[in-house]
Amino acid sequence: MASHGNKAVGGLSPEARDRWRRRVILGQGAYYVLTGLWSLAHFSSFAGAVALRINPFQAQAFGAVIVVVGGCLLEAARREPPGSFPTLLGAAVASAIAIVSLWWLPRMGELSILWADLAAEVAFALGLILLYPRSQPEKSRTSTRRR
């Protein structure tokens, strides 16, 4: 279905798409802030949950970056409607984490909470890609010059 004016796209009105996009961005922001803070606040439980030998510096540096991204997404979710940039940022970060996870998790051969994180990242990426703001069709340009 194409986007024309206020007609629905993919079965959702533009207003419904904005509401769902806002919810996904809010959920992703909260998830990133909480998981990032976990690695910073209690590294030993974080390391135990991921079931890997990990470098504390790398894990906590990544956690700090994820907290910042999550905070930006939370701020963007406060806006009505959230713009296309936070949607793109959320989809890109979730996609990048999912791609790396898809590469490494099967090679590690261990069950880990990281498999659940992979599922969350795929859900965030797909949700935001599907809810990406659609541009309105350009209005036909008619000449208004007088002859």
OpenMM code with the backbone's topology and positions (N, CA, C; nanometers):
from openmm import Vec3, app, unit

residues = "MET ALA SER HIS GLY ASN LYS ALA VAL GLY GLY LEU SER PRO GLU ALA ARG ASP ARG TRP ARG ARG ARG VAL ILE LEU GLY GLN GLY ALA TYR TYR VAL LEU THR GLY LEU TRP SER LEU ALA HIS PHE SER SER PHE ALA GLY ALA VAL ALA LEU ARG ILE ASN PRO PHE GLN ALA GLN ALA PHE GLY ALA VAL ILE VAL VAL VAL GLY GLY CYS LEU LEU GLU ALA ALA ARG ARG GLU PRO PRO GLY SER PHE PRO THR LEU LEU GLY ALA ALA VAL ALA SER ALA ILE ALA ILE VAL SER LEU TRP TRP LEU PRO ARG MET GLY GLU LEU SER ILE LEU TRP ALA ASP LEU ALA ALA GLU VAL ALA PHE ALA LEU GLY LEU ILE LEU LEU TYR PRO ARG SER GLN PRO GLU LYS SER ARG THR SER THR ARG ARG ARG".split()
positions = [
    Vec3(0.0844, -0.1173, 0.0000),
    Vec3(0.0000, 0.0000, 0.0000),
    Vec3(0.0894, 0.1242, 0.0000),
    Vec3(0.0620, 0.2188, -0.0809),
    Vec3(0.1431, 0.3394, -0.0885),
    Vec3(0.0923, 0.4441, 0.0090),
    Vec3(0.1815, 0.5370, 0.0419),
    Vec3(0.1450, 0.6443, 0.1337),
    Vec3(0.0952, 0.7638, 0.0534),
    Vec3(-0.0281, 0.7983, 0.0736),
    Vec3(-0.0863, 0.9146, 0.0061),
    Vec3(-0.1682, 0.9907, 0.1082),
    Vec3(-0.1176, 1.1065, 0.1455),
    Vec3(-0.1905, 1.1884, 0.2417),
    Vec3(-0.2077, 1.1179, 0.3739),
    Vec3(-0.3318, 1.0997, 0.4184),
    Vec3(-0.3594, 1.0364, 0.5465),
    Vec3(-0.3975, 0.8895, 0.5324),
    Vec3(-0.3821, 0.8315, 0.4147),
    Vec3(-0.4169, 0.6917, 0.3969),
    Vec3(-0.3167, 0.6037, 0.4703),
    Vec3(-0.3622, 0.4856, 0.5085),
    Vec3(-0.2791, 0.3927, 0.5842),
    Vec3(-0.1683, 0.3341, 0.4980),
    Vec3(-0.0535, 0.3089, 0.5620),
    Vec3(0.0597, 0.2429, 0.4995),
    Vec3(0.0809, 0.1132, 0.5747),
    Vec3(0.0790, 0.0005, 0.5032),
    Vec3(0.0993, -0.1273, 0.5688),
    Vec3(-0.0071, -0.1560, 0.6726),
    Vec3(-0.1275, -0.1040, 0.6536),
    Vec3(-0.2369, -0.1294, 0.7459),
    Vec3(-0.2430, -0.0348, 0.8637),
    Vec3(-0.1469, 0.0539, 0.8787),
    Vec3(-0.1459, 0.1488, 0.9905),
    Vec3(-0.1562, 0.2916, 0.9379),
    Vec3(-0.2324, 0.3714, 1.0071),
    Vec3(-0.2377, 0.5134, 0.9727),
    Vec3(-0.1041, 0.5769, 1.0102),
    Vec3(-0.0711, 0.6919, 0.9533),
    Vec3(0.0535, 0.7586, 0.9909),
    Vec3(0.0624, 0.7845, 1.1424),
    Vec3(-0.0497, 0.8175, 1.2035),
    Vec3(-0.0502, 0.8432, 1.3481),
    Vec3(-0.0200, 0.7156, 1.4257),
    Vec3(-0.0775, 0.6030, 1.3836),
    Vec3(-0.0510, 0.4749, 1.4503),
    Vec3(0.0944, 0.4331, 1.4317),
    Vec3(0.1489, 0.4546, 1.3121),
    Vec3(0.2910, 0.4237, 1.2875),
    Vec3(0.3792, 0.5048, 1.3805),
    Vec3(0.3481, 0.6342, 1.3961),
    Vec3(0.4267, 0.7197, 1.4849),
    Vec3(0.4198, 0.6706, 1.6293),
    Vec3(0.2999, 0.6305, 1.6725),
    Vec3(0.2860, 0.5794, 1.8095),
    Vec3(0.3672, 0.4524, 1.8291),
    Vec3(0.3597, 0.3591, 1.7365),
    Vec3(0.4351, 0.2340, 1.7479),
    Vec3(0.5846, 0.2593, 1.7403),
    Vec3(0.6264, 0.3485, 1.6518),
    Vec3(0.7684, 0.3815, 1.6396),
    Vec3(0.8190, 0.4419, 1.7700),
    Vec3(0.7402, 0.5286, 1.8285),
    Vec3(0.7765, 0.5898, 1.9564),
    Vec3(0.7921, 0.4824, 2.0645),
    Vec3(0.7014, 0.3852, 2.0669),
    Vec3(0.7084, 0.2770, 2.1668),
    Vec3(0.8339, 0.1914, 2.1480),
    Vec3(0.8659, 0.1601, 2.0228),
    Vec3(0.9853, 0.0788, 1.9973),
    Vec3(1.1103, 0.1564, 2.0378),
    Vec3(1.1174, 0.2834, 2.0026),
    Vec3(1.2329, 0.3655, 2.0400),
    Vec3(1.2428, 0.3773, 2.1923),
    Vec3(1.1316, 0.3958, 2.2596),
    Vec3(1.1300, 0.4022, 2.4054),
    Vec3(1.1785, 0.2703, 2.4665),
    Vec3(1.1282, 0.1585, 2.4167),
    Vec3(1.1702, 0.0276, 2.4674),
    Vec3(1.3178, 0.0018, 2.4447),
    Vec3(1.3657, 0.0343, 2.3254),
    Vec3(1.5067, 0.0138, 2.2942),
    Vec3(1.5944, 0.1035, 2.3805),
    Vec3(1.5541, 0.2285, 2.3991),
    Vec3(1.6310, 0.3199, 2.4831),
    Vec3(1.6406, 0.2701, 2.6263),
    Vec3(1.5290, 0.2263, 2.6816),
    Vec3(1.5285, 0.1749, 2.8190),
    Vec3(1.6141, 0.0487, 2.8292),
    Vec3(1.6020, -0.0406, 2.7330),
    Vec3(1.6807, -0.1645, 2.7313),
    Vec3(1.8301, -0.1331, 2.7268),
    Vec3(1.8704, -0.0393, 2.6429),
    Vec3(2.0117, -0.0041, 2.6313),
    Vec3(2.0639, 0.0624, 2.7586),
    Vec3(1.9862, 0.1522, 2.8168),
    Vec3(2.0311, 0.2171, 2.9405),
    Vec3(2.0487, 0.1129, 3.0510),
    Vec3(1.9506, 0.0251, 3.0672),
    Vec3(1.9582, -0.0756, 3.1748),
    Vec3(2.0718, -0.1753, 3.1536),
    Vec3(2.0867, -0.2274, 3.0328),
    Vec3(2.1936, -0.3257, 3.0108),
    Vec3(2.3314, -0.2598, 3.0165),
    Vec3(2.3421, -0.1377, 2.9666),
    Vec3(2.4698, -0.0667, 2.9749),
    Vec3(2.5084, -0.0361, 3.1184),
    Vec3(2.4114, 0.0093, 3.1972),
    Vec3(2.4393, 0.0379, 3.3382),
    Vec3(2.4748, -0.0888, 3.4149),
    Vec3(2.4139, -0.2004, 3.3797),
    Vec3(2.4438, -0.3271, 3.4466),
    Vec3(2.5928, -0.3601, 3.4341),
    Vec3(2.6479, -0.3467, 3.3136),
    Vec3(2.7905, -0.3778, 3.2946),
    Vec3(2.8794, -0.2815, 3.3722),
    Vec3(2.8321, -0.1596, 3.3935),
    Vec3(2.9103, -0.0601, 3.4676),
    Vec3(2.8955, -0.0753, 3.6188),
    Vec3(2.7746, -0.1047, 3.6639),
    Vec3(2.7457, -0.1057, 3.8071),
    Vec3(2.7866, -0.2362, 3.8759),
    Vec3(2.7732, -0.3485, 3.8077),
    Vec3(2.8032, -0.4773, 3.8715),
    Vec3(2.8634, -0.5719, 3.7681),
    Vec3(2.9894, -0.5460, 3.7372),
    Vec3(3.0550, -0.6180, 3.6284),
    Vec3(3.0576, -0.7688, 3.6512),
    Vec3(3.0793, -0.8132, 3.7748),
    Vec3(3.0926, -0.9573, 3.7987),
    Vec3(2.9633, -1.0318, 3.7641),
    Vec3(2.8469, -0.9761, 3.7990),
    Vec3(2.7216, -1.0440, 3.7637),
    Vec3(2.6957, -1.0357, 3.6130),
    Vec3(2.7346, -0.9244, 3.5516),
    Vec3(2.7212, -0.9107, 3.4071),
    Vec3(2.8069, -1.0151, 3.3359),
    Vec3(2.9320, -1.0265, 3.3759),
    Vec3(3.0230, -1.1227, 3.3137),
    Vec3(2.9730, -1.2652, 3.3339),
    Vec3(2.9190, -1.2948, 3.4520),
    Vec3(2.8649, -1.4273, 3.4771),
    Vec3(2.7442, -1.4577, 3.3914),
    Vec3(2.6599, -1.3586, 3.3674),
    Vec3(2.5381, -1.3795, 3.2882),
    Vec3(2.5691, -1.4029, 3.1410),
    Vec3(2.6690, -1.3344, 3.0883),
    Vec3(2.7005, -1.3535, 2.9471),
    Vec3(2.7817, -1.4808, 2.9247),
    Vec3(2.8295, -1.5414, 3.0329),
    Vec3(2.8977, -1.6720, 3.0297),
    Vec3(3.0191, -1.6732, 2.9378),
    Vec3(3.0910, -1.5638, 2.9360),
    Vec3(3.2125, -1.5548, 2.8549),
    Vec3(3.3236, -1.4919, 2.9365),
    Vec3(3.4450, -1.5238, 2.9001),
    Vec3(3.5564, -1.4478, 2.9565),
    Vec3(3.5646, -1.3197, 2.8744),
    Vec3(3.5404, -1.2081, 2.9389),
    Vec3(3.5401, -1.0816, 2.8661),
    Vec3(3.6330, -0.9828, 2.9343),
    Vec3(3.6869, -0.8952, 2.8569),
    Vec3(3.7746, -0.7906, 2.9057),
    Vec3(3.6896, -0.6835, 2.9736),
    Vec3(3.7143, -0.6545, 3.1023),
    Vec3(3.6320, -0.5544, 3.1713),
    Vec3(3.6327, -0.4176, 3.1030),
    Vec3(3.7490, -0.3739, 3.0541),
    Vec3(3.7563, -0.2438, 2.9889),
    Vec3(3.6661, -0.2397, 2.8664),
    Vec3(3.6761, -0.3407, 2.7801),
    Vec3(3.5953, -0.3415, 2.6581),
    Vec3(3.4462, -0.3518, 2.6891),
    Vec3(3.4105, -0.4368, 2.7833),
    Vec3(3.2695, -0.4534, 2.8175),
    Vec3(3.2121, -0.3260, 2.8786),
    Vec3(3.2890, -0.2615, 2.9660),
    Vec3(3.2370, -0.1409, 3.0296),
    Vec3(3.2406, -0.0209, 2.9354),
    Vec3(3.3381, -0.0148, 2.8466),
    Vec3(3.3396, 0.0931, 2.7466),
    Vec3(3.2189, 0.0784, 2.6534),
    Vec3(3.1915, -0.0449, 2.6098),
    Vec3(3.0746, -0.0687, 2.5254),
    Vec3(2.9471, -0.0368, 2.6033),
    Vec3(2.9431, -0.0759, 2.7304),
    Vec3(2.8271, -0.0454, 2.8152),
    Vec3(2.8034, 0.1042, 2.8261),
    Vec3(2.9114, 0.1811, 2.8411),
    Vec3(2.8983, 0.3273, 2.8513),
    Vec3(2.8429, 0.3862, 2.7216),
    Vec3(2.8907, 0.3364, 2.6079),
    Vec3(2.8406, 0.3852, 2.4784),
    Vec3(2.6929, 0.3505, 2.4631),
    Vec3(2.6559, 0.2293, 2.5030),
    Vec3(2.5164, 0.1868, 2.4916),
    Vec3(2.4263, 0.2707, 2.5826),
    Vec3(2.4762, 0.3097, 2.7004),
    Vec3(2.3980, 0.3979, 2.7882),
    Vec3(2.3729, 0.5310, 2.7176),
    Vec3(2.4736, 0.5849, 2.6525),
    Vec3(2.4583, 0.7127, 2.5818),
    Vec3(2.3578, 0.6991, 2.4674),
    Vec3(2.3707, 0.5942, 2.3877),
    Vec3(2.2757, 0.5718, 2.2774),
    Vec3(2.1348, 0.5559, 2.3339),
    Vec3(2.1217, 0.4773, 2.4398),
    Vec3(1.9906, 0.4580, 2.5022),
    Vec3(1.9319, 0.5880, 2.5529),
    Vec3(2.0151, 0.6716, 2.6155),
    Vec3(1.9669, 0.8016, 2.6631),
    Vec3(1.9192, 0.8894, 2.5495),
    Vec3(1.9920, 0.8880, 2.4377),
    Vec3(1.9494, 0.9661, 2.3204),
    Vec3(1.8164, 0.9143, 2.2657),
    Vec3(1.8005, 0.7826, 2.2632),
    Vec3(1.6747, 0.7255, 2.2149),
    Vec3(1.5594, 0.7612, 2.3094),
    Vec3(1.5844, 0.7569, 2.4403),
    Vec3(1.4796, 0.7952, 2.5361),
    Vec3(1.4388, 0.9409, 2.5170),
    Vec3(1.5362, 1.0276, 2.4959),
    Vec3(1.5048, 1.1690, 2.4722),
    Vec3(1.4245, 1.1851, 2.3432),
    Vec3(1.4629, 1.1119, 2.2397),
    Vec3(1.3905, 1.1204, 2.1123),
    Vec3(1.2484, 1.0684, 2.1262),
    Vec3(1.2285, 0.9676, 2.2111),
    Vec3(1.0944, 0.9095, 2.2283),
    Vec3(0.9987, 1.0078, 2.2963),
    Vec3(1.0526, 1.1077, 2.3629),
    Vec3(0.9673, 1.2090, 2.4265),
    Vec3(0.9025, 1.3006, 2.3243),
    Vec3(0.9599, 1.3082, 2.2070),
    Vec3(0.9089, 1.3995, 2.1037),
    Vec3(0.7920, 1.3356, 2.0294),
    Vec3(0.7019, 1.4173, 1.9859),
    Vec3(0.5832, 1.3710, 1.9124),
    Vec3(0.5885, 1.4230, 1.7698),
    Vec3(0.5958, 1.3453, 1.6703),
    Vec3(0.6454, 1.2089, 1.6704),
    Vec3(0.7978, 1.2112, 1.6706),
    Vec3(0.8614, 1.0991, 1.7109),
    Vec3(1.0075, 1.0964, 1.7025),
    Vec3(1.0489, 1.1092, 1.5564),
    Vec3(1.1561, 1.1788, 1.5301),
    Vec3(1.1997, 1.2016, 1.3929),
    Vec3(1.2604, 1.0795, 1.3282),
    Vec3(1.3026, 1.0965, 1.2051),
    Vec3(1.3604, 0.9842, 1.1313),
    Vec3(1.5012, 0.9515, 1.1802),
    Vec3(1.5756, 1.0517, 1.2331),
    Vec3(1.7123, 1.0235, 1.2778),
    Vec3(1.7169, 0.9223, 1.3919),
    Vec3(1.6378, 0.9365, 1.5004),
    Vec3(1.6449, 0.8339, 1.6049),
    Vec3(1.5982, 0.6966, 1.5558),
    Vec3(1.5067, 0.6954, 1.4607),
    Vec3(1.4634, 0.5684, 1.4035),
    Vec3(1.5793, 0.5030, 1.3303),
    Vec3(1.6514, 0.5820, 1.2519),
    Vec3(1.7673, 0.5311, 1.1794),
    Vec3(1.8775, 0.4893, 1.2763),
    Vec3(1.9043, 0.5705, 1.3783),
    Vec3(2.0061, 0.5373, 1.4774),
    Vec3(1.9729, 0.4064, 1.5480),
    Vec3(1.8497, 0.3932, 1.5950),
    Vec3(1.8093, 0.2714, 1.6646),
    Vec3(1.8197, 0.1489, 1.5763),
    Vec3(1.7724, 0.1597, 1.4523),
    Vec3(1.7780, 0.0462, 1.3594),
    Vec3(1.9224, 0.0106, 1.3258),
    Vec3(2.0078, 0.1119, 1.3064),
    Vec3(2.1474, 0.0863, 1.2701),
    Vec3(2.2247, 0.0216, 1.3850),
    Vec3(2.2076, 0.0726, 1.5065),
    Vec3(2.2795, 0.0155, 1.6210),
    Vec3(2.2321, -0.1270, 1.6471),
    Vec3(2.1015, -0.1486, 1.6468),
    Vec3(2.0489, -0.2835, 1.6693),
    Vec3(2.0950, -0.3792, 1.5598),
    Vec3(2.0972, -0.3338, 1.4352),
    Vec3(2.1431, -0.4176, 1.3244),
    Vec3(2.2907, -0.4530, 1.3395),
    Vec3(2.3722, -0.3541, 1.3769),
    Vec3(2.5162, -0.3789, 1.3937),
    Vec3(2.5410, -0.4813, 1.5039),
    Vec3(2.4733, -0.4666, 1.6168),
    Vec3(2.4903, -0.5620, 1.7268),
    Vec3(2.4408, -0.7001, 1.6837),
    Vec3(2.3282, -0.7061, 1.6127),
    Vec3(2.2740, -0.8339, 1.5678),
    Vec3(2.3685, -0.9030, 1.4694),
    Vec3(2.4268, -0.8285, 1.3779),
    Vec3(2.5180, -0.8874, 1.2793),
    Vec3(2.6404, -0.9472, 1.3485),
    Vec3(2.6991, -0.8724, 1.4413),
    Vec3(2.8149, -0.9238, 1.5149),
    Vec3(2.7753, -1.0472, 1.5958),
    Vec3(2.6592, -1.0426, 1.6590),
    Vec3(2.6122, -1.1572, 1.7378),
    Vec3(2.5882, -1.2791, 1.6492),
    Vec3(2.5284, -1.2569, 1.5325),
    Vec3(2.5037, -1.3690, 1.4400),
    Vec3(2.6342, -1.4335, 1.3935),
    Vec3(2.7387, -1.3558, 1.3837),
    Vec3(2.8680, -1.4079, 1.3429),
    Vec3(2.9331, -1.4879, 1.4564),
    Vec3(2.9321, -1.4315, 1.5777),
    Vec3(3.0095, -1.4896, 1.6869),
    Vec3(2.9359, -1.5930, 1.7713),
    Vec3(2.8094, -1.5752, 1.7984),
    Vec3(2.7406, -1.6663, 1.8900),
    Vec3(2.7458, -1.8132, 1.8462),
    Vec3(2.7214, -1.8468, 1.7194),
    Vec3(2.7317, -1.9877, 1.6799),
    Vec3(2.8739, -2.0439, 1.6964),
    Vec3(2.9754, -1.9610, 1.6826),
    Vec3(3.1149, -2.0050, 1.6939),
    Vec3(3.1566, -2.0252, 1.8392),
    Vec3(3.0849, -1.9635, 1.9318),
    Vec3(3.1215, -1.9742, 2.0731),
    Vec3(3.0727, -2.1051, 2.1329),
    Vec3(2.9689, -2.1617, 2.0773),
    Vec3(2.9222, -2.2921, 2.1188),
    Vec3(2.8673, -2.3007, 2.2608),
    Vec3(2.8391, -2.1890, 2.3224),
    Vec3(2.7848, -2.1899, 2.4580),
    Vec3(2.6492, -2.1217, 2.4583),
    Vec3(2.5640, -2.1695, 2.5461),
    Vec3(2.4378, -2.0984, 2.5652),
    Vec3(2.4659, -1.9796, 2.6555),
    Vec3(2.4109, -1.8692, 2.6202),
    Vec3(2.4381, -1.7452, 2.6914),
    Vec3(2.3161, -1.6550, 2.6812),
    Vec3(2.3082, -1.5613, 2.7732),
    Vec3(2.2028, -1.4600, 2.7679),
    Vec3(2.2148, -1.3767, 2.6401),
    Vec3(2.3312, -1.3851, 2.5751),
    Vec3(2.3518, -1.3091, 2.4524),
    Vec3(2.2599, -1.3548, 2.3394),
    Vec3(2.2113, -1.4798, 2.3439),
    Vec3(2.1145, -1.5247, 2.2443),
    Vec3(1.9827, -1.4488, 2.2615),
    Vec3(1.9433, -1.4242, 2.3864),
    Vec3(1.8219, -1.3456, 2.4112),
    Vec3(1.8433, -1.2013, 2.3654),
    Vec3(1.9645, -1.1501, 2.3868),
    Vec3(1.9947, -1.0150, 2.3397),
    Vec3(1.9869, -1.0088, 2.1878),
    Vec3(2.0350, -1.1121, 2.1194),
    Vec3(2.0248, -1.1166, 1.9731),
    Vec3(1.8787, -1.1058, 1.9298),
    Vec3(1.7911, -1.1797, 1.9960),
    Vec3(1.6481, -1.1734, 1.9620),
    Vec3(1.5938, -1.0321, 1.9825),
    Vec3(1.6338, -0.9675, 2.0917),
    Vec3(1.5885, -0.8299, 2.1171),
    Vec3(1.6396, -0.7348, 2.0094),
    Vec3(1.7665, -0.7487, 1.9721),
    Vec3(1.8249, -0.6594, 1.8706),
    Vec3(1.7556, -0.6770, 1.7360),
    Vec3(1.7265, -0.8010, 1.6987),
    Vec3(1.6563, -0.8265, 1.5717),
    Vec3(1.5164, -0.7647, 1.5770),
    Vec3(1.4485, -0.7786, 1.6910),
    Vec3(1.3143, -0.7198, 1.7046),
    Vec3(1.3199, -0.5679, 1.6933),
    Vec3(1.4170, -0.5047, 1.7596),
    Vec3(1.4299, -0.3584, 1.7504),
    Vec3(1.4592, -0.3167, 1.6062),
    Vec3(1.5555, -0.3835, 1.5428),
    Vec3(1.5940, -0.3457, 1.4064),
    Vec3(1.4767, -0.3616, 1.3099),
    Vec3(1.4125, -0.4772, 1.3124),
    Vec3(1.3005, -0.4995, 1.2198),
    Vec3(1.1844, -0.4053, 1.2480),
    Vec3(1.1538, -0.3860, 1.3761),
    Vec3(1.0447, -0.2950, 1.4113),
    Vec3(1.0684, -0.1549, 1.3586),
    Vec3(1.1902, -0.1048, 1.3780),
    Vec3(1.2186, 0.0321, 1.3339),
    Vec3(1.2298, 0.0433, 1.1830),
    Vec3(1.2802, -0.0605, 1.1187),
    Vec3(1.2864, -0.0585, 0.9720),
    Vec3(1.1451, -0.0567, 0.9140),
    Vec3(1.0582, -0.1403, 0.9691),
    Vec3(0.9204, -0.1459, 0.9192),
    Vec3(0.8415, -0.0194, 0.9518),
    Vec3(0.8785, 0.0480, 1.0598),
    Vec3(0.8058, 0.1689, 1.1012),
    Vec3(0.8761, 0.2975, 1.0596),
    Vec3(0.9808, 0.2862, 0.9785),
    Vec3(1.0543, 0.4052, 0.9354),
    Vec3(0.9578, 0.5036, 0.8712),
    Vec3(0.9713, 0.6328, 0.9035),
    Vec3(0.8771, 0.7317, 0.8490),
    Vec3(0.8780, 0.7319, 0.6970),
    Vec3(0.7618, 0.7242, 0.6411),
    Vec3(0.7472, 0.7275, 0.4956),
    Vec3(0.7373, 0.8729, 0.4520),
    Vec3(0.8061, 0.9034, 0.3443),
    Vec3(0.7973, 1.0406, 0.2941),
    Vec3(0.6664, 1.0566, 0.2190),
    Vec3(0.6171, 1.1747, 0.2244),
    Vec3(0.4947, 1.2061, 0.1523),
    Vec3(0.5293, 1.2250, 0.0051),
    Vec3(0.4428, 1.1832, -0.0842),
    Vec3(0.4708, 1.2024, -0.2269),
    Vec3(0.4761, 1.3517, -0.2582),
    Vec3(0.5656, 1.3859, -0.3500),
    Vec3(0.5758, 1.5263, -0.3886),
    Vec3(0.4480, 1.5694, -0.4591),
    Vec3(0.4066, 1.6900, -0.4283),
    Vec3(0.2900, 1.7442, -0.4972),
    Vec3(0.3315, 1.7804, -0.6389),
    Vec3(0.2382, 1.7619, -0.7299),
    Vec3(0.2733, 1.7933, -0.8675),
    Vec3(0.3046, 1.9418, -0.8784),
    Vec3(0.4097, 1.9677, -0.9489),
    Vec3(0.4545, 2.1056, -0.9641),
    Vec3(0.3928, 2.1628, -1.0911),
    Vec3(0.3024, 2.2533, -1.0717),
    Vec3(0.2431, 2.3185, -1.1883),
    Vec3(0.2941, 2.4591, -1.1944),
    Vec3(0.3105, 2.5027, -1.3115),
    Vec3(0.3626, 2.6371, -1.3297),
    Vec3(0.2575, 2.7397, -1.2862),
    Vec3(0.3021, 2.8324, -1.2043),
    Vec3(0.2104, 2.9376, -1.1617),
    Vec3(0.2501, 3.0717, -1.2229),
    Vec3(0.3454, 3.0669, -1.3170),
    Vec3(0.3858, 3.1930, -1.3796),
    Vec3(0.2768, 3.2441, -1.4715),
    Vec3(0.2663, 3.3715, -1.4776),
    Vec3(0.1696, 3.4327, -1.5696),
    Vec3(0.2347, 3.4526, -1.7033),
    Vec3(0.1556, 3.4399, -1.8036),
    Vec3(0.2077, 3.4568, -1.9387),
    Vec3(0.1785, 3.5916, -1.9898),
] * unit.nanometer
topology = app.Topology()
chain = topology.addChain("A")
for resn in residues:
    res = topology.addResidue(resn, chain)
    for name in ("N", "CA", "C"):
        topology.addAtom(name, app.Element.getBySymbol(name[0]), res)
